[in-house]
Amino acid sequence: MKSVLILFDQAISLYIWILIINAIISWLVAFNILNTGNRFVYSILDFSYKLTAPPLNYIRKFLPNLGSIDISPAVLILALLFLRNLVFEMFAPTLF
């Protein structure tokens, strides 16, 4: 069971990093620092978008419109950290 918790923790951490990378790349594209005409940049952006778009779009339905500011990645990261801590509080005391 300890290995499952460690795997869960690593998966959550990896997904958080993908969210952060997606936000940074989208900023760089918005400010014309990166060009999506480059196939490598486009493939990274497309891959990260496919992984992060479904939960972010679901969160965006419930958030108020803040103009050009998108706080859905921050909300998702906080929710993932809360979920990870909740799982560890429920199962870790019995394992250690």
C-alpha positions as CSV (number, residue, x, y, z in Angstrom):
1,M,0.0,0.0,0.0
2,K,2.9,2.3,0.7
3,S,4.1,1.9,-2.9
4,V,0.6,2.9,-4.2
5,L,0.7,6.1,-2.1
6,I,4.2,6.9,-3.4
7,L,3.0,6.3,-7.0
8,F,-0.1,8.5,-6.4
9,D,2.1,11.3,-5.0
10,Q,4.5,11.1,-8.0
11,A,1.6,11.2,-10.5
12,I,0.1,14.3,-8.8
13,S,3.5,16.0,-8.7
14,L,4.1,15.2,-12.4
15,Y,0.6,16.6,-13.4
16,I,1.3,19.8,-11.4
17,W,4.5,20.3,-13.3
18,I,2.7,19.7,-16.6
19,L,0.2,22.4,-15.6
20,I,3.0,24.8,-14.7
21,I,4.8,24.1,-18.0
22,N,1.6,24.5,-20.0
23,A,1.0,27.9,-18.3
24,I,4.5,29.1,-19.0
25,I,4.5,28.0,-22.6
26,S,1.1,29.6,-23.2
27,W,2.5,32.9,-21.8
28,L,5.5,32.7,-24.1
29,V,3.3,32.1,-27.1
30,A,1.0,34.9,-26.1
31,F,4.0,37.3,-25.9
32,N,5.4,36.1,-29.3
33,I,8.6,34.7,-27.7
34,L,7.8,31.3,-29.0
35,N,6.3,30.6,-32.4
36,T,3.7,27.9,-32.8
37,G,4.8,27.5,-36.4
38,N,7.8,25.6,-35.0
39,R,6.8,21.9,-35.0
40,F,8.6,21.1,-31.7
41,V,7.0,24.0,-29.8
42,Y,3.6,23.1,-31.3
43,S,3.9,19.5,-30.3
44,I,4.8,20.3,-26.7
45,L,2.0,22.8,-26.5
46,D,-0.5,20.4,-28.1
47,F,0.6,17.6,-25.8
48,S,0.3,19.7,-22.6
49,Y,-3.0,21.2,-23.8
50,K,-4.5,17.7,-24.3
51,L,-3.6,16.7,-20.8
52,T,-4.7,19.8,-19.1
53,A,-7.7,21.1,-21.1
54,P,-10.5,18.9,-19.8
55,P,-10.1,19.6,-16.0
56,L,-9.3,23.3,-16.7
57,N,-12.4,23.7,-18.9
58,Y,-14.5,22.1,-16.2
59,I,-13.1,24.5,-13.5
60,R,-13.6,27.5,-15.9
61,K,-17.3,26.8,-16.0
62,F,-17.6,27.7,-12.3
63,L,-15.2,30.6,-12.1
64,P,-16.3,34.2,-12.7
65,N,-15.0,35.9,-15.8
66,L,-11.9,37.9,-14.9
67,G,-11.1,39.2,-18.3
68,S,-7.8,38.0,-19.6
69,I,-6.7,36.5,-16.3
70,D,-7.1,32.8,-16.0
71,I,-6.8,31.4,-12.5
72,S,-8.1,27.9,-13.3
73,P,-4.5,26.4,-13.2
74,A,-4.0,27.8,-9.7
75,V,-7.3,26.4,-8.6
76,L,-6.5,23.0,-10.0
77,I,-3.1,22.9,-8.4
78,L,-4.6,23.8,-5.0
79,A,-7.2,21.1,-5.5
80,L,-4.6,18.5,-6.4
81,L,-2.5,19.4,-3.4
82,F,-5.5,19.2,-1.1
83,L,-6.4,15.8,-2.6
84,R,-2.9,14.5,-2.1
85,N,-2.8,15.7,1.5
86,L,-6.2,14.3,2.2
87,V,-5.2,10.8,0.8
88,F,-2.0,10.8,2.9
89,E,-3.9,11.8,6.1
90,M,-6.4,9.0,5.5
91,F,-4.0,6.2,4.7
92,A,-0.5,7.1,5.8
93,P,-1.0,6.8,9.6
94,T,-1.8,3.1,9.2
95,L,1.3,2.5,7.1
96,F,4.1,4.2,8.9
